[in-house]
Amino acid sequence: MTEEKILVIDDEEGLRHVLTVMLEKIGYKVYTAPDGVAGLLLVGEHDFSAIFCDIKMPKMDGIEFLKEVKKIKEKLPTIITMSAYGTIDTAIEAMKLGAYDYISKPFKKDEIILTLKKAVEREHLKKENELLKIEVKDKYILNNIIGKSEAIQNVFYSIRKVAEHKSTVLIIGESGTGKELVAKAVHELSEQKNRPFVAINCGAIPENLLESELFGHKKGSFTDASSDKKGLFEEATNGTIFLDEIGEMPLSVQVKLLRVLQDGEIRRIGDVKPIKTNVRVIAATLKDLTESVKSGTFRQDLFYRLNVFYIKVPPLRERREDIPLLIEYYIDFFNLKMDKKIKGLDKEVTKKFLNHPWLGNIRELKNVLESSMIMAEGNMITLSALPKEFLEEELTVDSIIDEGELSIKSTSKKFEKELIMRALKDTKGNKTAAAKLLEISHKTLLYKLKEYGLDD
């Protein structure tokens, strides 16, 4: 026996009684109302599997009832309208307002049961789809990181495993792959989730200020130290500090960070008294720190302290099957932000998105989608809405990769070199402006120019 509820709204008492007896015999709990006003009260109190509603009634007719239900229910119940006086126009109006079906009086018992059966099955299917969407979301989205590819699912697994502990984490990945999102996910899934998450880009702060930012200073310890200042490690007490671009950290500051990791204490500039700290350290880099260790720009002992547990975030070109999911996610995101109703990409744009090299990774995809949604005229993103630079992009996988080349490491470097050359061309050689376009620090750009022999 089912416990599902059915509502019958009709001004004829005899018809209400007939439908009640008929529906109760097949296992439904039936509620009745003589008009739309009374029906609305019941709709506000119960969740009905289906509603039979007469079109012609006093106080509030069926059409008005349909309009009012929309105001009190976020999801419209399955409504079957009935009328002995209805015309095809009335039926169409009811369907436009959200009615599932339309039955003319007098009706046969089998007609009612068959229509109800189809309506309830439809409702069950809708609920199953909603549950499936929730399951898919739980499986393919982790704290705003999206993907179903094996590469990103491995990242999800690593995040969940390391979040259970307070171990130091080193995140490795290209610019725009979402390293900070990974760090936030580790924090949000840990016991420290209600504690501070403090992020700093070590490559964006001058060397003479970085130590003060991280560890704080005492009043008078240097010319501009007009008062005591807490460092970011103190602000992150009992929480997490995220050190992005750790490879850019000067050797002088690396020594002090090593002390924090070894002894669990910091010392403000100008202070003689150490301060105990309880902070989880998560660092990120787009550099190969083993090469930095070899070249003497990064301390080996600090590298080992940081590299307790590492997570490699794959570039978008290595997880192309995630592109449709990312597109759907960001379209939904920007629809809310811009109050738009974009449904998706047309076939030509979809093809371009799937074949594009995405050297800027997810950040580039997100920026292209945002720009395209601003320019879109209809409810689909067409070629005319894409940014000019994206359409004129001549940089393709085939134009960069040699025939037969299969090395990911080798091709990644070719992509990176090409992108740097484009940025320098666009900025007429201005390295500071090029670094901003590439969304890396000035130091990182100088390092890569030297690596690729472009520093002449």
Secondary structure as a PSIPRED ss2 file (coil, helix, strand):
# PSIPRED VFORMAT (PSIPRED V4.0)

   1 M C   1.000  0.000  0.000
   2 T C   1.000  0.000  0.000
   3 E C   1.000  0.000  0.000
   4 E C   1.000  0.000  0.000
   5 K E   0.000  0.000  1.000
   6 I E   0.000  0.000  1.000
   7 L E   0.000  0.000  1.000
   8 V E   0.000  0.000  1.000
   9 I E   0.000  0.000  1.000
  10 D C   1.000  0.000  0.000
  11 D C   1.000  0.000  0.000
  12 E C   1.000  0.000  0.000
  13 E H   0.000  1.000  0.000
  14 G H   0.000  1.000  0.000
  15 L H   0.000  1.000  0.000
  16 R H   0.000  1.000  0.000
  17 H H   0.000  1.000  0.000
  18 V H   0.000  1.000  0.000
  19 L H   0.000  1.000  0.000
  20 T H   0.000  1.000  0.000
  21 V H   0.000  1.000  0.000
  22 M H   0.000  1.000  0.000
  23 L H   0.000  1.000  0.000
  24 E H   0.000  1.000  0.000
  25 K H   0.000  1.000  0.000
  26 I C   1.000  0.000  0.000
  27 G C   1.000  0.000  0.000
  28 Y C   1.000  0.000  0.000
  29 K E   0.000  0.000  1.000
  30 V E   0.000  0.000  1.000
  31 Y E   0.000  0.000  1.000
  32 T E   0.000  0.000  1.000
  33 A E   0.000  0.000  1.000
  34 P C   1.000  0.000  0.000
  35 D C   1.000  0.000  0.000
  36 G H   0.000  1.000  0.000
  37 V H   0.000  1.000  0.000
  38 A H   0.000  1.000  0.000
  39 G H   0.000  1.000  0.000
  40 L H   0.000  1.000  0.000
  41 L H   0.000  1.000  0.000
  42 L H   0.000  1.000  0.000
  43 V H   0.000  1.000  0.000
  44 G H   0.000  1.000  0.000
  45 E H   0.000  1.000  0.000
  46 H C   1.000  0.000  0.000
  47 D C   1.000  0.000  0.000
  48 F C   1.000  0.000  0.000
  49 S C   1.000  0.000  0.000
  50 A E   0.000  0.000  1.000
  51 I E   0.000  0.000  1.000
  52 F E   0.000  0.000  1.000
  53 C E   0.000  0.000  1.000
  54 D E   0.000  0.000  1.000
  55 I C   1.000  0.000  0.000
  56 K C   1.000  0.000  0.000
  57 M C   1.000  0.000  0.000
  58 P C   1.000  0.000  0.000
  59 K C   1.000  0.000  0.000
  60 M C   1.000  0.000  0.000
  61 D C   1.000  0.000  0.000
  62 G H   0.000  1.000  0.000
  63 I H   0.000  1.000  0.000
  64 E H   0.000  1.000  0.000
  65 F H   0.000  1.000  0.000
  66 L H   0.000  1.000  0.000
  67 K H   0.000  1.000  0.000
  68 E H   0.000  1.000  0.000
  69 V H   0.000  1.000  0.000
  70 K H   0.000  1.000  0.000
  71 K H   0.000  1.000  0.000
  72 I H   0.000  1.000  0.000
  73 K C   1.000  0.000  0.000
  74 E C   1.000  0.000  0.000
  75 K C   1.000  0.000  0.000
  76 L C   1.000  0.000  0.000
  77 P C   1.000  0.000  0.000
  78 T C   1.000  0.000  0.000
  79 I E   0.000  0.000  1.000
  80 I E   0.000  0.000  1.000
  81 T E   0.000  0.000  1.000
  82 M E   0.000  0.000  1.000
  83 S E   0.000  0.000  1.000
  84 A C   1.000  0.000  0.000
  85 Y C   1.000  0.000  0.000
  86 G C   1.000  0.000  0.000
  87 T C   1.000  0.000  0.000
  88 I H   0.000  1.000  0.000
  89 D H   0.000  1.000  0.000
  90 T H   0.000  1.000  0.000
  91 A H   0.000  1.000  0.000
  92 I H   0.000  1.000  0.000
  93 E H   0.000  1.000  0.000
  94 A H   0.000  1.000  0.000
  95 M H   0.000  1.000  0.000
  96 K H   0.000  1.000  0.000
  97 L C   1.000  0.000  0.000
  98 G C   1.000  0.000  0.000
  99 A C   1.000  0.000  0.000
 100 Y C   1.000  0.000  0.000
 101 D E   0.000  0.000  1.000
 102 Y E   0.000  0.000  1.000
 103 I E   0.000  0.000  1.000
 104 S E   0.000  0.000  1.000
 105 K C   1.000  0.000  0.000
 106 P C   1.000  0.000  0.000
 107 F C   1.000  0.000  0.000
 108 K C   1.000  0.000  0.000
 109 K H   0.000  1.000  0.000
 110 D H   0.000  1.000  0.000
 111 E H   0.000  1.000  0.000
 112 I H   0.000  1.000  0.000
 113 I H   0.000  1.000  0.000
 114 L H   0.000  1.000  0.000
 115 T H   0.000  1.000  0.000
 116 L H   0.000  1.000  0.000
 117 K H   0.000  1.000  0.000
 118 K H   0.000  1.000  0.000
 119 A H   0.000  1.000  0.000
 120 V H   0.000  1.000  0.000
 121 E H   0.000  1.000  0.000
 122 R H   0.000  1.000  0.000
 123 E H   0.000  1.000  0.000
 124 H H   0.000  1.000  0.000
 125 L H   0.000  1.000  0.000
 126 K H   0.000  1.000  0.000
 127 K H   0.000  1.000  0.000
 128 E H   0.000  1.000  0.000
 129 N H   0.000  1.000  0.000
 130 E H   0.000  1.000  0.000
 131 L H   0.000  1.000  0.000
 132 L H   0.000  1.000  0.000
 133 K H   0.000  1.000  0.000
 134 I H   0.000  1.000  0.000
 135 E H   0.000  1.000  0.000
 136 V H   0.000  1.000  0.000
 137 K H   0.000  1.000  0.000
 138 D H   0.000  1.000  0.000
 139 K H   0.000  1.000  0.000
 140 Y H   0.000  1.000  0.000
 141 I E   0.000  0.000  1.000
 142 L E   0.000  0.000  1.000
 143 N C   1.000  0.000  0.000
 144 N C   1.000  0.000  0.000
 145 I E   0.000  0.000  1.000
 146 I E   0.000  0.000  1.000
 147 G C   1.000  0.000  0.000
 148 K C   1.000  0.000  0.000
 149 S C   1.000  0.000  0.000
 150 E H   0.000  1.000  0.000
 151 A H   0.000  1.000  0.000
 152 I H   0.000  1.000  0.000
 153 Q H   0.000  1.000  0.000
 154 N H   0.000  1.000  0.000
 155 V H   0.000  1.000  0.000
 156 F H   0.000  1.000  0.000
 157 Y H   0.000  1.000  0.000
 158 S H   0.000  1.000  0.000
 159 I H   0.000  1.000  0.000
 160 R H   0.000  1.000  0.000
 161 K H   0.000  1.000  0.000
 162 V H   0.000  1.000  0.000
 163 A H   0.000  1.000  0.000
 164 E C   1.000  0.000  0.000
 165 H C   1.000  0.000  0.000
 166 K C   1.000  0.000  0.000
 167 S C   1.000  0.000  0.000
 168 T C   1.000  0.000  0.000
 169 V E   0.000  0.000  1.000
 170 L E   0.000  0.000  1.000
 171 I E   0.000  0.000  1.000
 172 I E   0.000  0.000  1.000
 173 G C   1.000  0.000  0.000
 174 E C   1.000  0.000  0.000
 175 S C   1.000  0.000  0.000
 176 G C   1.000  0.000  0.000
 177 T C   1.000  0.000  0.000
 178 G C   1.000  0.000  0.000
 179 K H   0.000  1.000  0.000
 180 E H   0.000  1.000  0.000
 181 L H   0.000  1.000  0.000
 182 V H   0.000  1.000  0.000
 183 A H   0.000  1.000  0.000
 184 K H   0.000  1.000  0.000
 185 A H   0.000  1.000  0.000
 186 V H   0.000  1.000  0.000
 187 H H   0.000  1.000  0.000
 188 E H   0.000  1.000  0.000
 189 L C   1.000  0.000  0.000
 190 S C   1.000  0.000  0.000
 191 E C   1.000  0.000  0.000
 192 Q C   1.000  0.000  0.000
 193 K C   1.000  0.000  0.000
 194 N C   1.000  0.000  0.000
 195 R C   1.000  0.000  0.000
 196 P C   1.000  0.000  0.000
 197 F E   0.000  0.000  1.000
 198 V E   0.000  0.000  1.000
 199 A E   0.000  0.000  1.000
 200 I E   0.000  0.000  1.000
 201 N E   0.000  0.000  1.000
 202 C C   1.000  0.000  0.000
 203 G C   1.000  0.000  0.000
 204 A C   1.000  0.000  0.000
 205 I C   1.000  0.000  0.000
 206 P C   1.000  0.000  0.000
 207 E H   0.000  1.000  0.000
 208 N H   0.000  1.000  0.000
 209 L H   0.000  1.000  0.000
 210 L H   0.000  1.000  0.000
 211 E H   0.000  1.000  0.000
 212 S H   0.000  1.000  0.000
 213 E H   0.000  1.000  0.000
 214 L H   0.000  1.000  0.000
 215 F H   0.000  1.000  0.000
 216 G E   0.000  0.000  1.000
 217 H E   0.000  0.000  1.000
 218 K C   1.000  0.000  0.000
 219 K C   1.000  0.000  0.000
 220 G C   1.000  0.000  0.000
 221 S C   1.000  0.000  0.000
 222 F C   1.000  0.000  0.000
 223 T C   1.000  0.000  0.000
 224 D C   1.000  0.000  0.000
 225 A C   1.000  0.000  0.000
 226 S C   1.000  0.000  0.000
 227 S C   1.000  0.000  0.000
 228 D C   1.000  0.000  0.000
 229 K E   0.000  0.000  1.000
 230 K E   0.000  0.000  1.000
 231 G C   1.000  0.000  0.000
 232 L H   0.000  1.000  0.000
 233 F H   0.000  1.000  0.000
 234 E H   0.000  1.000  0.000
 235 E H   0.000  1.000  0.000
 236 A C   1.000  0.000  0.000
 237 T C   1.000  0.000  0.000
 238 N C   1.000  0.000  0.000
 239 G C   1.000  0.000  0.000
 240 T E   0.000  0.000  1.000
 241 I E   0.000  0.000  1.000
 242 F E   0.000  0.000  1.000
 243 L E   0.000  0.000  1.000
 244 D E   0.000  0.000  1.000
 245 E C   1.000  0.000  0.000
 246 I H   0.000  1.000  0.000
 247 G H   0.000  1.000  0.000
 248 E H   0.000  1.000  0.000
 249 M C   1.000  0.000  0.000
 250 P C   1.000  0.000  0.000
 251 L H   0.000  1.000  0.000
 252 S H   0.000  1.000  0.000
 253 V H   0.000  1.000  0.000
 254 Q H   0.000  1.000  0.000
 255 V H   0.000  1.000  0.000
 256 K H   0.000  1.000  0.000
 257 L H   0.000  1.000  0.000
 258 L H   0.000  1.000  0.000
 259 R H   0.000  1.000  0.000
 260 V H   0.000  1.000  0.000
 261 L H   0.000  1.000  0.000
 262 Q H   0.000  1.000  0.000
 263 D H   0.000  1.000  0.000
 264 G C   1.000  0.000  0.000
 265 E E   0.000  0.000  1.000
 266 I E   0.000  0.000  1.000
 267 R C   1.000  0.000  0.000
 268 R C   1.000  0.000  0.000
 269 I E   0.000  0.000  1.000
 270 G C   1.000  0.000  0.000
 271 D C   1.000  0.000  0.000
 272 V C   1.000  0.000  0.000
 273 K C   1.000  0.000  0.000
 274 P C   1.000  0.000  0.000
 275 I E   0.000  0.000  1.000
 276 K E   0.000  0.000  1.000
 277 T C   1.000  0.000  0.000
 278 N C   1.000  0.000  0.000
 279 V C   1.000  0.000  0.000
 280 R E   0.000  0.000  1.000
 281 V E   0.000  0.000  1.000
 282 I E   0.000  0.000  1.000
 283 A E   0.000  0.000  1.000
 284 A E   0.000  0.000  1.000
 285 T E   0.000  0.000  1.000
 286 L C   1.000  0.000  0.000
 287 K C   1.000  0.000  0.000
 288 D C   1.000  0.000  0.000
 289 L H   0.000  1.000  0.000
 290 T H   0.000  1.000  0.000
 291 E H   0.000  1.000  0.000
 292 S H   0.000  1.000  0.000
 293 V H   0.000  1.000  0.000
 294 K H   0.000  1.000  0.000
 295 S H   0.000  1.000  0.000
 296 G C   1.000  0.000  0.000
 297 T C   1.000  0.000  0.000
 298 F C   1.000  0.000  0.000
 299 R C   1.000  0.000  0.000
 300 Q H   0.000  1.000  0.000
 301 D H   0.000  1.000  0.000
 302 L H   0.000  1.000  0.000
 303 F H   0.000  1.000  0.000
 304 Y H   0.000  1.000  0.000
 305 R H   0.000  1.000  0.000
 306 L H   0.000  1.000  0.000
 307 N C   1.000  0.000  0.000
 308 V C   1.000  0.000  0.000
 309 F E   0.000  0.000  1.000
 310 Y E   0.000  0.000  1.000
 311 I E   0.000  0.000  1.000
 312 K E   0.000  0.000  1.000
 313 V C   1.000  0.000  0.000
 314 P C   1.000  0.000  0.000
 315 P C   1.000  0.000  0.000
 316 L H   0.000  1.000  0.000
 317 R H   0.000  1.000  0.000
 318 E H   0.000  1.000  0.000
 319 R C   1.000  0.000  0.000
 320 R H   0.000  1.000  0.000
 321 E H   0.000  1.000  0.000
 322 D H   0.000  1.000  0.000
 323 I H   0.000  1.000  0.000
 324 P H   0.000  1.000  0.000
 325 L H   0.000  1.000  0.000
 326 L H   0.000  1.000  0.000
 327 I H   0.000  1.000  0.000
 328 E H   0.000  1.000  0.000
 329 Y H   0.000  1.000  0.000
 330 Y H   0.000  1.000  0.000
 331 I H   0.000  1.000  0.000
 332 D H   0.000  1.000  0.000
 333 F H   0.000  1.000  0.000
 334 F H   0.000  1.000  0.000
 335 N H   0.000  1.000  0.000
 336 L H   0.000  1.000  0.000
 337 K H   0.000  1.000  0.000
 338 M H   0.000  1.000  0.000
 339 D C   1.000  0.000  0.000
 340 K C   1.000  0.000  0.000
 341 K C   1.000  0.000  0.000
 342 I C   1.000  0.000  0.000
 343 K C   1.000  0.000  0.000
 344 G E   0.000  0.000  1.000
 345 L E   0.000  0.000  1.000
 346 D C   1.000  0.000  0.000
 347 K H   0.000  1.000  0.000
 348 E H   0.000  1.000  0.000
 349 V H   0.000  1.000  0.000
 350 T H   0.000  1.000  0.000
 351 K H   0.000  1.000  0.000
 352 K H   0.000  1.000  0.000
 353 F H   0.000  1.000  0.000
 354 L H   0.000  1.000  0.000
 355 N H   0.000  1.000  0.000
 356 H C   1.000  0.000  0.000
 357 P C   1.000  0.000  0.000
 358 W C   1.000  0.000  0.000
 359 L C   1.000  0.000  0.000
 360 G C   1.000  0.000  0.000
 361 N H   0.000  1.000  0.000
 362 I H   0.000  1.000  0.000
 363 R H   0.000  1.000  0.000
 364 E H   0.000  1.000  0.000
 365 L H   0.000  1.000  0.000
 366 K H   0.000  1.000  0.000
 367 N H   0.000  1.000  0.000
 368 V H   0.000  1.000  0.000
 369 L H   0.000  1.000  0.000
 370 E H   0.000  1.000  0.000
 371 S H   0.000  1.000  0.000
 372 S H   0.000  1.000  0.000
 373 M H   0.000  1.000  0.000
 374 I H   0.000  1.000  0.000
 375 M H   0.000  1.000  0.000
 376 A C   1.000  0.000  0.000
 377 E C   1.000  0.000  0.000
 378 G C   1.000  0.000  0.000
 379 N C   1.000  0.000  0.000
 380 M E   0.000  0.000  1.000
 381 I E   0.000  0.000  1.000
 382 T C   1.000  0.000  0.000
 383 L H   0.000  1.000  0.000
 384 S H   0.000  1.000  0.000
 385 A H   0.000  1.000  0.000
 386 L C   1.000  0.000  0.000
 387 P C   1.000  0.000  0.000
 388 K H   0.000  1.000  0.000
 389 E H   0.000  1.000  0.000
 390 F H   0.000  1.000  0.000
 391 L H   0.000  1.000  0.000
 392 E C   1.000  0.000  0.000
 393 E C   1.000  0.000  0.000
 394 E C   1.000  0.000  0.000
 395 L C   1.000  0.000  0.000
 396 T C   1.000  0.000  0.000
 397 V H   0.000  1.000  0.000
 398 D H   0.000  1.000  0.000
 399 S H   0.000  1.000  0.000
 400 I H   0.000  1.000  0.000
 401 I C   1.000  0.000  0.000
 402 D C   1.000  0.000  0.000
 403 E C   1.000  0.000  0.000
 404 G C   1.000  0.000  0.000
 405 E C   1.000  0.000  0.000
 406 L C   1.000  0.000  0.000
 407 S C   1.000  0.000  0.000
 408 I H   0.000  1.000  0.000
 409 K H   0.000  1.000  0.000
 410 S H   0.000  1.000  0.000
 411 T H   0.000  1.000  0.000
 412 S H   0.000  1.000  0.000
 413 K H   0.000  1.000  0.000
 414 K H   0.000  1.000  0.000
 415 F H   0.000  1.000  0.000
 416 E H   0.000  1.000  0.000
 417 K H   0.000  1.000  0.000
 418 E H   0.000  1.000  0.000
 419 L H   0.000  1.000  0.000
 420 I H   0.000  1.000  0.000
 421 M H   0.000  1.000  0.000
 422 R H   0.000  1.000  0.000
 423 A H   0.000  1.000  0.000
 424 L H   0.000  1.000  0.000
 425 K H   0.000  1.000  0.000
 426 D H   0.000  1.000  0.000
 427 T C   1.000  0.000  0.000
 428 K C   1.000  0.000  0.000
 429 G C   1.000  0.000  0.000
 430 N C   1.000  0.000  0.000
 431 K H   0.000  1.000  0.000
 432 T H   0.000  1.000  0.000
 433 A H   0.000  1.000  0.000
 434 A H   0.000  1.000  0.000
 435 A H   0.000  1.000  0.000
 436 K H   0.000  1.000  0.000
 437 L H   0.000  1.000  0.000
 438 L H   0.000  1.000  0.000
 439 E C   1.000  0.000  0.000
 440 I C   1.000  0.000  0.000
 441 S C   1.000  0.000  0.000
 442 H H   0.000  1.000  0.000
 443 K H   0.000  1.000  0.000
 444 T H   0.000  1.000  0.000
 445 L H   0.000  1.000  0.000
 446 L H   0.000  1.000  0.000
 447 Y H   0.000  1.000  0.000
 448 K H   0.000  1.000  0.000
 449 L H   0.000  1.000  0.000
 450 K H   0.000  1.000  0.000
 451 E H   0.000  1.000  0.000
 452 Y C   1.000  0.000  0.000
 453 G C   1.000  0.000  0.000
 454 L C   1.000  0.000  0.000
 455 D C   1.000  0.000  0.000
 456 D C   1.000  0.000  0.000
